[in-house]
């Protein structure tokens, strides 16, 4: 992830074709890719420069959606570039916006928008222009839309939510007597019930396979799982003014103890490594906690499987969710036909996101969720309810996908899950880290979370 941007002239269709085996949307290591010529496409009178971070299966789906837009809008030439996923993408986007070299349209994880100095490095969307192309606030989940609003202005247009899921093998669970009459996993509503399920599933699991893969030594996944279960307990992070840490160490310790028990009781096997869950699942392991981007992988393996949001073991439904969202990187002279073209392109992709849903993501545009075509998608139709039960990171500048919060707190969660730290001590360390971060200044604008402006 620290590699240089590299090879900007390589046609990305050729690159993705050469990388054919990379079907997981979160695959790392892609360099910045451009589609080549600077001249406007034949017949086009407006160019929209668009940067994204979509590789693997997501990359193929985005290309298909852009090609459909080009066909339906021949007057707009979309010059799209795919940059390396993670911190390098955000660094390059920030530098481009600060230096007035920003693209007309970009993609960000919604959790990173607050820290990207809205109003300085990001320009707000024009709701009237979005409405002109058929996208309105009422077409989105209210909580998702609220996360995109800062100082009363819309700074992100959500494309999807991507969530952490409990994947399960129906063949193994049927053998274990854990499938209901509807062919889905029996309901689980407490930690006791969940570990009873794991106990029965283990009896039906072939030798040499772990019962569940949960990325026990990966700081990002462990952090995401923690956020989900801490939210189920009603845990909070900071007061509204972002001047005080309200993190509950008792609730945090409960979550950490729960995660730790999977390893301590032998359901997740440390000898397999934290990243072996998907491979073990394909080979017959009954459970894997993975992001929804694994749907194409398991579909390609032709498994008989299902997927639900993470089990509501603490009584409240909540699973970790992030969102790919469109943003307008700051341009000193933003406006005119190019700006309208950016609005038109983003609105088009958001409204035509059924293709995107095939990659496992839940479309943010709620009219799509009620269509017969979406309701027929499996296992997507089993976990679409996650849209109404999102567990998200706090709305502060240091949060969001691959952000400072995950980098600092994620390893602490791992230390507890894997047994090198006690849950109570880890919870106290987490609170101490949150206190330190709350006092830090955002390098983008030199302001603390409390000084960062009112968020909706």
N, C-alpha and C positions, 0 to 999 in steps of 0.2 A: 504493500500500500504506500510505500515511500518512493516508488519508482517515478521517474520523470514522465512528463506527458507524452513525449515522443510521437513520431510519425503522423502528423496531422493531415497529410494528403491521402492517406489510404482510404479507399472506398470501403465503407463499413459493411456493405452487403457481402463483399468478398471476404472481409475479415471474419464476419459471423459464420459464413459458410465454411471457412477453414477451421473454425472453432466448433464445428458441429456437435461434438459430444457434450458441450457445456450447456446443460439444460436447466440448471438451477439459477433462478433469477438473481441470487446474491453472489454469483461467482465474482472473484476479485481479479485484479491484475490487468484490466483492459486499459489500453492507452487512449488518448484523445483521438477520436476518429472523425474525419470530415468527409463530405460527399463530393469534394473536388472543386469543379470549376467555379470561378467567381462571376462569370457572366450569368445574367438572368436566364431562366429556362425559357424556351421558345413560347411566345405568346403571353408571358407573365409581365406585369407592370409593377409588381410590388414584391420585395423579398422580405422574408421573415427568417432571421437567424435564430436557431433554437438549439440550446444545449441541454443534454439529459445525461443520466447516469445508468441507463438501462442496458444490461448485457444479457447473455444467455437467452432463455425463453422469452423474457420480458423484451429483449431487444428485437426478436423476431416479431412479436406482437405489435410493438410500437411502429416498426417499419411498415407493417401491413396497414395500420391505422393512418399513418402519414401518406402512404400511397393512395389510400381511399380519399383522403382530403385533397390531394393533388388532382385526382381525377375529377372530383366534384367542384374544385375551385382553381381552374387553370390560370386565373389571373394572379395567383399568389405562388411565388417560388419559395418553397421551404428548404433552407439550407441547414440541415440538422447535423449535429456532431455529438458523439458519445464520448464522455470523459471517464476517467478512472473513478470507480465507486469509492465513497468514503471521504475522509478528510481532504485528499488531494482535489476532489471536485469542489468542495466548499472554499478551499484556499484560492483556487484559480478563479472561481466566480466572484469572490470578494475583491480580488486584485483587479479584475476586469471592470467591476462596477465602480471601484474607487478611482480607476484611471480613465473613466469614460470610454471604455472599450467593450462594454457589456453587450451580450446578445440581446435580441428583442424579447425573447421568451426563454425561461429556464424552468428546471424542475428542482424542488427541494423537498426534504422530509418536513412535514408540517411542524414537528417539534423543534426544528432548527430556525424557524422564521423569527421568533422573538429575539434570538441572539444575533440576527443578521442586520441589526440596526435599521429597522423599517423607517422609511422616510429619508435615509441617507444612502443605504446600499440597495434598498428595494423601493420601487414605486408602487403606489396603491392601484388597485384595479378600478375601472370605471364601471359601476353597476349598470348604468344605462346602456353602455356598449355590450356588456354581457347579456343583458335582457334582450337587446336587439337580435342576438344570435341564439336566443332561446334558453338561457341559463339564468335562473333566479334563486334567491335565498331559500324560498319555500321548496325548492327541489332537493334540499340537502338535510341531513340529520342536524337538528339544531345545535347539539353540542359540538359536532364537527365544524360547523360554520363558525361557531363562537370562537373556537381555537384559532381561526384564521383572521380574526379581527383584533387590531391593536390601535389604541387611541381613536376608536370609532371608525376606522377605515379597514377595508378588506385588503390584506396583503398576500393572501394565498387563495388559490382556487383548487379545492381538493379534487383529485382524480379518483382516489380509492381509499380504503383502509386495508392494511395488511396486518394480519393478526397471528398470534401464537395459538396453535391448535393441539388437541389430543388426537393423534391418528391411532386407529386401532384396526387390527386384522380381524375381519369377521369370521374367517375359518377357525382361528384359534379360540376366539371368544365363544363361538357356538359350541365348540368342544368342551369349553369350561362352563357352559350354562350361563353365560353373561350377556346374551342377546335377548332383547325383548321381542314381543310378537311383531313389532314393526321392523325387525331386522337390524335395529340399532342397539348400541350399548345400553345396558340398564342404567337408569338415573343414579347419580351419585350426589349426595348433598352434605357430606361430612368427611372429615379426615379418616374417621374409622371406617366408613363405607368404602372410601377409596382404597385403603390398604387391604380391606377384605377382598376387593376386586383384584388387586395385584396378587394377593395370595392364591386365589383360585386360578387366575391366569397363569401363574408360574407352574402350577401342576399340569397344565395343558401345553406347556412350552417345550419344544424339542431341546434336547441336551446341547450344551455349547452356546446357547443363546441367552441373552439377558432378557428380563421381563419388560424393561422400559429403557429407552434412550432419552436422556434429558440434558445433554450437553453439560454435564456436571462440572467440567473445567473450562468452560468458555465464558468469559466475563460479560459478553453482550447478552447471550441467552439467559444466563443466570440472573442478570439484572432485569431482563424482560419478565421472567417468571416471577421474580420478587415483586415487581410493580403490580402484576396481576393479582397475586394473593394478598398483598398488603392493601390493595384497593378493595378486595372482597371483605376485609376486616374493617373497612371504613377509615383506614389510616390517612393522615394528612401530612403535608410536608412543611408548609410555611403559612403564616397568616396572610391576609389579603394584601397588606401593605408591603409584604416581602421584607419585613424588618425583624422577624422572629421565626425561629425554627420550631415547628409544632410536631416534628417527627416523633412517633410513639415507639420507644424502644421495646416495650413489652409486646406490642403487636408485631413489631419487626422480628423479635426473637421467636415468636410463634411461627412465623413464616419460615424463618431460617431453620428451625427445628424440623418443620415439615419437609423442607427440601432435603435436609441432611438425612432423614430417615430412609429415603429411597436408596441411598448408598449404604448406610449403616446396616440396613436389613437385607442387603444383597439383591435388591430388585434392579438397580443400575450397577453394572460391574465396572469398577475403575480400570481393570486390566484391559478393557476393550478400547479405552480412550474416549474422551467426551464426544468426539465427532463421529463415532461409529453407529449412532442411532439409526440413521436412515438405511445404511447398508444392512444392519441387523434386522430392521423392519422388513426390508425386501426379502431377506432370507428366512423370515418366519417369526421374528420377535413380535409379541402381541401389541406393544405400545411404542410410540415415539412422540415426544413433544417437539414439534417443528413449526416453522413458519408456514403460512399457506402457500408460499412459493414452491413447496415440495410437491404440490398436487400434480404438476406435469410429470415429475419424476416417477411417482407411484402409479400414475396412469400408464406411463410408458412401460412399466414393469408388469402391467395387467394384473394387479393385485385386487382381491376382493376386500375392500377396506372402507372404512368410514372416517369421518373427522368431525369433532365437536370443538367448541370453545374449551379452554382449560376448565376442568371440573370445578364447580362452585363449592369447594370443600369447606369454606368458612361461611357458608350460608347466603352469600350475595353473588349474583352472577357478574363476573368481570373477567375479561381476558385482555392481555396487553395488545394495544393497537397503535400503529403509526400510520401515516398517510403520505403517499406521494402527491404532491401538489404543484400546480403551476404558479410561477412567480414572474414578476416583471423586474429584472435587474435594473438598477438605476441608470438612466441616460439623461444627460443634461438637456437634450433637445427632444425628449420623448413626446410623440404626438403624430398626427397625420395618418397617412395610409398605412405606414408600417406598424404603428401602434394598434390601429384597428385590425390589421391583419393578424397580429399576435392575439388579440382578443378573440377573433374569429376562429383561429386555429385551436386555441385552448378550449373554447366552448364546443367546438366540433368533436374533439377527442373525448371530452367529458361526457357528451351526449351519446357517443357511439362506443361505449366502453364494454359492450358484450364480448368483443374480441379480447379485451384486456382481462375480463373475468375468467377466460379459459386458462389463464396463468395462475389462477387461484385467488386473486385479489377480489375484494368486495367492492363493486363500483360505488363511488360516492354519490352519483346522480341517482336519487332514489326511484324515479320512474322506471329505471332499468330493472330494479329489483322485483318489480311486480309483473314483468313480462313473462309470457309462457316460456320463451326461450331460456331466460335465466332460471326460472323455477325448475326447468328440466335438467339443469346442470347438477351432476353429482361428483363429489360430495358437497359442492358449494351450497346447495339448498339446505344442507344439514347445519351449516355454521353461519348462515347469513344473519341470524339473530345477534351475532357479535356486534353488528352496527349499533345496537341499542344498549350494549353493555361494554363500552370501551374503557379500558384502564390505560391511562396515559401518564407520561411523565409531567412533573409540574411545569407550568408555563413561565419559565425563567430562561435567561440568556444562555446558561451553561447546560441546558437539557437538550434532548433530541437525539436522533440516531447517530451513533458514533461520537456523541458529544462529550464534553469534559466530565459531566456527571457520571455517565456510564464508564468512562475510563478510570475514574477515581473510586467509585463505589462498587462497580462490578467485581473487581478482584477480591473485595472484602466478602461479598456473597459467596464467591467461589471457595474462599478459604473456609467458610463455615460448611458449605455443602460437602466438601471433600474431607472434612474432619480435621483440618490443621488449626482451626480456631473454634472456640465454643460460641454457640449462637448469641448468648447474652453479651459477650465481649465484642463480637462482630457488630451487633446492633449499636453498641455504644460508639464504636469506631465510625459507623455510618453516620450517626448523628453529629459527631465531631467534624467529619468531612463536610456535611451539609452546612454546618456553621461557618466553616472556612470559606466555602464557595459563595455563601450569601454575602460575605464581606468583600469578595473579589470584584475587580472591575472588568467589564467586558472589553477585551482588546480592540473590538470593532469601534467602540465609541467612548471608552473610558468611564462608563457609568456602572454602578452596582445594580443589582436586581431591583432594589427599592427606588433607584433613580431612573429606572428604565421606562417610565411612562405608564399610563393607565392601560391595562389590558381588559378586553371585554370578557 
